Amino acid sequence: MTPALIALIVIALLVVVVVAKSVTIVPQAQAKVVERLGRYSRTLSPGLSLLVPFIDRVRATIDLREQVISFPPQPVITSDNLQVGIDTVVYFQVTDPRLAVYGIANYITGMEQLTTTTLRNVVGGLNLEGALTGRDGINSQLREVLDGTTGPWGLRVARVEIKAIDPPPSIRDSMEKQMRADRDKRAIILQAEGARQSAITTAEGQKASAILSAEGKKQAAILEAEAERQSRILRAEGERAALFLQAQGQAKSIETVFQAIHDGKPDQGLLAYQYLQTLPQIAQGDANKMWIVPSEFSKALEGLAKLGGADGDGRSWMDVDGSANGAGRPTAELDTSGWFESALPRAADQPEAKIELSSIADTAPAVPSPPPLSEVTPDLPANGSQPNA
């Protein structure tokens, strides 16, 4: 190989190196920090950029997208002297590549340490229960501290999330027992509340049933008493009408007999005959050991003999003229129009029969009023015939 060819190859390699050193391409969402002779020169934006060969160099390439860093569990002691492990996740973004390169040697490590110390300060003022239930407050305090501290580093902390809080195993067992006891307590309370509601509902149902049953018995007793009262009133009216009719019949019978006797003009002989008919009734009875014949008995026999025609005229008392004993006189007609009339008011119209049943006005049927006596009693013939006594 000739020296000229070697020189040409060297020159070509030198040109390639110079071109490679002078041209750089920056990808989207990235930035490159350029130093000139060891000092910060500029920050290259995405696209094609030219550098001065052997004078300018790219110090670092920075990712401008939002980044997520998950830190391992950090031991933290709470205010009640319990050690817990807390996992945190930090969302941040580089806003100034120059500060991210020259403001801190390693912003990832610095953010991790800053997160650990801040987390211990925040959680150290809380007890275990407050740390478990107050994650939102812890996240807000961590974000404020980290965002204010990492500002000079060219970083912006978007949010900080606590991924997990792991208490010691003994505390976890105690918490599980407490949670189980609390759940058992709530279950017992709910079961007791259900039994209480069931008992209340059952008692209310029994109360309502007893009230309805008592009301029904009350209504039935009232209706039965009213029916019995109406029945007694009707029976009393019937008995009164019967006694009245019987008395009327007896009165009419006595009046008829009395009138017939007066119309027949009885004499001493008839009275003596009636006297003799009464004597056997006087002698009746097992206790009668002695029978004394009254002195008037002989006179009665004499009168009876005269009735038989022993007085000499040969006529008996059976031979009396019809005109003499009233056979030819007309019989008086009996007026029975007022026999069945009652002076008492109807049973339904009496004041004591008007019972206002306000409690059963809507449910119990009304007791029908009894019909008057004149409606249920058959009409008797008004032709003056005498009823059978």
Secondary structure, DSSP 4 states (H G I P E B T S, - for coil): --HHHHHHHHHHHHHHHHHHHHEEEEPTTEEEEEEETTEEEEEEPSEEEE--TTTEEEEEEEE-S-EEEEEEEEEEE-TTS-EEEEEEEEEEEES-HHHHHHT-S-HHHHHHHHHHHHHHHHHHTS-HHHHHH-HHHHHHHHHHHHHHHSGGGTEEEEEEEEEEEE--HHHHHHHHHHHHHHHHHHHHHHHHHHHHHHHHHHHHHHHHHHHHHHHHHHHHHHHHHHHHHHHHHHHHHHHHHHHHHHHHHHHHHHHHHHHHHHHH---HHHHHHHHHHHHHHHH-STT----PPPTHHHHHHHHHHHHTTTTTT---GGG--TTTTTTTSPPPPP--TTTT--SSPPGGGSGGG----GGGTTTSPPPPPPPPHHHHSPPPP-S-PPPP-
